[in-house]
């Protein structure tokens, strides 16, 4: 049974905390081993005073959709003020140091999903930056990487393409825990960082092997199966294809009204030798909100048959290439602002550079060549990563 960092912090707070006051960056995933929210434990603690709560994207209780503005509020459980770390503009992502006034410690305890696009890790990094400025200790309570801590895939985000879905030079699937990422980020930030490690977690473990209950970290991350495909399928957000939001299978099914699903499945089979551990099934679905809401979409559902062999990013690139070949006039990129960025396309922010967009329609496009193009920088990342692994 895995025991998360928050349980070790609650058991020995004096080992990790300084002073007397605490702020919590938490959401609905921030449960301790006894099933109680960490807010409850800190609210009743005699040695430390819980001062303020901070909420990331999706809000303290995970009810808001992606990119929905989170307003300041009051927590019904504790009566404490909730300060939003995901407001109406890009400036809201980096909190004002004055919000930390009166705090000795800022504790981060949120479940991540193991993909570089997921914004919680950048909320953590931004708070580390503010802690450095304010002279406050940053405490990161570690939790498992749900899609294991070994598998790494993808290219690194280019410096000109950094955003809140890629704020650091990480690959699409980084194979690190939040605590390990905090140590990596702190090479640059240099705050007073204290990581509270887990026990009973090993790098090869998937979340369903930890003994912990799965709590959907955000409204469109309902299951571990969603997290498994997400390091690739999140790229679909940069297109006008439906990524399955507004259905019960977000990111596991992809489509649009103009697609012939059987034709697309037949085209995908041509790349099947390059795409282990996954079965493509023709699928029809009707999103209830967001892209193509109320319209019948056709496409594919992705059934992962061997999660240790599955390559989520390469599989998604194969899908985009197949659609580019079959529907070159209809495959379009999202052009409206994305994660507060309006001067670069979402697909470039998500992929980390414009190479995918610029080559996907070309006759000489090669999945193998694209995968090989990552390898040198991925090996460099792995060397850097080694210095910050805890487990």
RAKA-V551566 format. One record per helix or strand of 3 or more residues. SS is the DSSP state (H for helix, E for strand). FROM is the first residue (numbers start at 1). TO is the last residue. If there is no record, write none. Layout:
ss;from;to
SS;FROM;TO
SS;FROM;TO
This chain:
ss;from;to
H;5;11
H;13;16
E;21;26
H;38;43
E;49;55
E;81;84
H;90;93
H;97;100
E;105;109
H;120;134
E;137;141
H;159;161
H;178;189
E;193;196
H;207;209
H;224;238
E;253;256
H;261;269
H;272;274
E;278;286
E;296;304
H;312;326
H;346;351
H;355;359
H;367;386
